[in-house]
Amino acid sequence: MEPCELLTAEQLPDLKIDRPGRTVTSDFYKTTACSWTVTGASNRLTPVTKEGIEEWTGGKRTGQPTEIEPILGFRAITVTLPSDSEACDVMVDTADGQYLVAAFSVSQSFKDRFPEPCDGARKLAEAAMQNLLK
């Protein structure tokens, strides 16, 4: 499944996304991702297939991992940077050596129009996982 196919057109309004996603290269994960940028916020889904979620939980990476409630039965964590209160990544452990990154950020001046970063990232991850499990 291509990253931009992880969300359906029907799901976009609930996520406050008003335009199609665009495929982008993720240098960090060495893969392709899909980005939906709207006025005041950014959403990105990155399927990672070359490493497991333990890369984040094992203390090897910068970022504060926190276990959260599973998403559709799959282990999930948030990863935040103390220096960036406007962004949050939710990572869902989809299979051995694979996970889905749902990244959400909101500009300070638009915080009243969008969910908190980790809430927005979780909603994004939940929507994508519904399609992955079809």
N, C-alpha and C positions, 0 to 999 in steps of 0.2 A: 504494500500500500504506500503510495506516495504521501509525503508529509502533509501536503495541502488537502488530501482526501480524508484526513483524520477528523475534520469537522464537516458537517453537511450544511448546505445553504439554510436549512430550517433551523439549525442551532445558532447561527450567527447573531440574530437579533437578541436572543437571551443573553449573549455574551457582550452585548453592546458593540458588536463589530458590524460596520456598515459597508464593507468592501471585500472583494475576494482576497485570499491570501496570495503571497508570492513566494516562490521557492528561493531560498538563499543558501549560501554555503556557510557551514559552521566550522570555522578553522579549529576551534577548541576541541570539538568532538570528532573532527575529520569526517563529516557526513553532511547531508543536506537536511535542511529544516524548512519550516513554513512560517512566515511572518505575516501578521495582520496588524498593521499600524493604523490607528485612528487618531483623531485629534485628541490629544491628552493622554493616550495610553498605547501600550504596545503588548502584543500577545505573540508568543512563539512556541511552536511544538517541534521538538527534536527527538526522533527515535534514535537511541544509541544502541548499537549492536556489537561494539568491539570491547566492551568492559561492563562489569556489573555495578550495581548501586553501592556495593561495599567500597568502591573507590572514594565515595563521599563519607561513608560512616566510619571508615577506618582511620580517619585523621590525616590522610595523605594530601588533602586538598585544602585550599583556603576556602572559608565559608563555614557557617555554623549549621550543621545538620541537626534536625529535630524530628523524632518519630511523630507521626500524626496518625489519625484514624485511617485504616486501610481504605483504598478506593476500589469499590466493586470487588472486595475480597483480596486485593493485592496490596502488599506492603508499600507504604509511602512515607516519604520524608519531605520536609521543607529544608531548603538551603538558603540562608540569608547572609549578607555581609553587614556587620555592625555599622559600617560607614555609609550604607545605602538603604535608607528606610523607604525608598520609593519602589523597590523591586523585591521580588520573591520568586524562587523556583520551587516547584513541586516535582519530585521525582518518584515515579511509580515503577516498582520492581516487576517487570512484565514476564521475565523468564531468566534462566541462568545465563549470566553474562549479557543481559539486555535490560534496558529501562527506557522509560519515556520521560523527557523533560518538558514540563509546561512552565514557561517563563511569563510572568506578568509584571509590568511596571506602569506606574501612573505618575504623571507630572504633578508637582506640588500644587500648582494653580488649578488642577482639575480633580483634586481628591474628593470633592463633594459630588462628582458625577459618576464615580466608579467605586467598586469595592476596595477594601484594603488589599494591598498587594498579595498576601498569602491566600486570602479568600478568593481573589480573582484567579490566581494560579490554580487553586484547587478546582474551581468551577471549570476552568479550561481543561484540566486533566480528566475530570469526570466525564465531560462531553466527549473527549477523544477516546477514552477507554470504552464508552458505550459502543462506539463504532469499531474499535479493534476487536471487540468480543462478538460482533455479529457474524 
